[in-house]
Amino acid sequence: MAIYALGDREPSIHPQAYVHPDATVIGDVRIGAHASVWPQTVLRGDHGYIELGERSNIQDGCVVHCTEQDPTILGPGSAIGHAVHVEGAKIGTGCLLASGSVVLNGTVLEDGAMVGAGAVLSYRSHVPSGHIALGVPAKTRPNTSFGPEQIAGVVESYVERARVFREQLRRLD
């Protein structure tokens, strides 16, 4: 596992969290119980901090960063899909950021908000609870197709997947 301190900034990883051996965690990164970080993801807490709430997940190939002014906070029970870039955003409880989306500094997603695949949220964007952001640049609208139950299903599948990987993953050279 590539886990690094940067000066006095050290990761804090709950013993029940799962960080894949091919993920990179640097600096002030706080990972909660049953949270998971997947292959080729980079979490770099060098100028601020990154926090992953309990049961949250950051899937393969994501880049997560922060600034002194804008930490990145992923609330409990939230999911960040494959190849997502998050930079200094506050993401509430039970949120979903779909594959390939970009969420930039100062953006706030209220509890239960969603970002559609490939959407780009510019600086200081806001997605209300129960809404989805779609497009480039992203525009929000009520989310009528993918609700809290589906997001909870994604989260639960990754909690279970992390358990299986923790028990069964073995490297073959």
N, C-alpha and C positions, 0 to 999 in steps of 0.2 A: 504494500500500500504506500502511495506517495503522500505522506502527511508531514508537513513542514511547519516549524516555528519560523517566524520572521522577527528577529530581535526578541522583544518581550511579548509579542503577539503569538499566542499558541492556540491551536484548535482545542475545543472541548467536545468530545464525542461520547454520548451516552453509551454505556456498555450494551444496551439492547438495540442500538442503531446498527445499520449495515452500510459500510462503505466498500464498494467493489475495489479489488486490488488495482485496477487500472484507472481509478479516479484519482484526482489530485486535489488535496485540501491544504491551503496555505494560510497561515496567520489566524486572525480572530474569526473563527468559524465555529458556531455553536450548533450542534446537531442533537436533537431530542430523541427520546425513546421511540423505538420502532420506526424511525425515519430511515430513508434509504437514499443512497447516492450511487449512480450507476456508471458503467464504463465510459471512459473518455470525457467525463464531466470534470470541469475545473471550477473550484470554489476558491476565490482569492480575496481574503480579508486583510488587505494590506493597509488601506487608508481609512477604514471604518470596520464595521463588522457585518457578518452574515449570520442569520439565525434561521434554522429549520425547525419548525414546530413538530411536536409528536405526530407520528404516523404520516408525515408529509414525505413526498418523494421527488427526486430530481433525476429524470431519466437520461438515457445515453446521449452523450455529445453536447451537453449544455455548457454554457459559459455564464458564470454568476460572479458579479463583482459588486463593489460598493464605493462610496466616497465618504469623506469625513462628515459631510452634511447629510448624506442620504445612505443610511444602512440598507441592506437588503434583508427583508423579513418575510419569511414564508410561514403563514399561520398553520395551526394544526389541521391535519386532514386535508391538505391541499396537494395538488399534483402539477409538476412542470414536465411537459412532454418532451419528446426527443428534439435535440438541436435547437433549444430555446436559448435566447440571450436575455438575461435580466441584469439590469444595472441600477442599483440604488432605488428599489421599489418596495412598497409595503403591500403585501399580498395577504388578504384576510384568511379567515377560517373557511375551509370547504371550497376553495377556488380551484380552477383548472386553467392552465395555459397550454394550449394545444401546440403540436409540433411546428417548429420553425418560426414561432412568433418572436417578436422583439419588444421588450418592455423597458423603457428608458427612465432615467433619473427622476425621482420625485413623483413617480406615478403611484396612485393608490387604487387598489382593487378592494372594494368592500367585500364582506363575507358573502360567499356564494356567487361571486362574479366569475366570468369566464372570458378568455381571450381565444378567438378562433385561430385555426392553423394559418400561418403566414402573416398574421396581422402585425402591424407596427404601431405601437403606442409611443407617441412623441413625449418629450419632456413634460412633466407635471400633468399628465393625463389623469382622468378619473373614470372608473367604471363602477357604477352603483350596484348594490346587491341585486341579484336576480337579472342582471343585464349581461350581454355579450358584446365584446368589441371585435369588429370585423373590418378587414380591408387595409389599404395603404394609401393615405394615413387612416388609422382605425377610426371608425364611428361606432357609437354604442346604440343598442336597441334592446328592448326586452328579450330575454332568452326564453323562447317557448319550446325549444326542441331538446335540450339537454339539461335536466334538472339536478337538484341536490342528490337524488337517489343514484343517478348515474355517476356523478362525481364520487360519491361515497363508494360505489362499486369499484371504480378505478383505484381509489386509495386502498381499499381492502385487498385488491388483487396484488398490489405492490407490497403490502405488509406480509402477505403470505409468500410472495415470490422471494422476498428478502430472507424469510425463514428457511426456505428451501435452499437458496444459494449459500447461506451461512452453514448449513448442514452438509451440503452435497458438492459444492464447487471444489474442483481440484484441478490444478494446472498439469497439463501434459506437455512435456518438452520434446 
